[in-house]
């Protein structure tokens, strides 16, 4: 199941008609905040901000794409190599090699209008962490009271449908996971502390399920927004595997996090119920 974002005329010209925005006109050319750049048409993660560099060419430049994110095709002019989003084949720009801008010797020259930016930090300076561990009601309930946590929202991430509904996600056809966005003050806590809590409040050895909830939407996953979040998650997973745990948690670059319908937010506070498949068990 796929559904793409509705494009305005300028975006359609770039992404579908393979146009090029005027040099120096894009909002991301001189943009340097930490996070993930995704396809504006379908939300597929494309680039980490860590791999963006200043090339002074007039367009955003990256010297590496995320794994399996980009297609390369000979351009119609026979001289250049076009790059497209692998998921939806939206036009991104062109790729060049041998220019010597960075040690990787590669430049993805991308139209800003082909991209959406998913920030790792809020405007207040709080960091975002995105975790999926079964039904989001229980994960939200047990993470929101952790020291340093400012907000926790239940929602959907990691699928192929823009603006999914709960019913669509529950069908298992959109590829989304039920997840929580944890907004925290990095001066008071750390991503590592919250990731450890995440592993302790759900069974990370279960594949595509959590307790009685079965389906890809209930998978265990961490959606990283920075290289540091990825490295921390990998280190914790390796620690748990050395303890003999067969960890099934997927580690994926973040895409757009869609906040779930309001009746899902703070569900247990609203209903007075208790989590039925989440509880904290010390494993670190």
Protein Blocks (a to p, Z undefined) as FASTA:
>chain_A
ZZdddddfklmmmmmnopacdehkafklmgcbecddddfklopafbdfklgccehnopac
dfbdcehkbccdddfkopaccdddfklopafbdcdehklmamnopacdddfklpccddfb
dfkopacddddebjfklmmmmmmmpghiabdcdddehiabehiafklmmnopnopacddd
ddddfklmcfklmmmmmmmmpcfkbghiahjbgcjklcccdddfbfklmmmmmmmmmmmm
mnopacfbdcddddddddddfklgoklmmnopacfkbccddfZZ
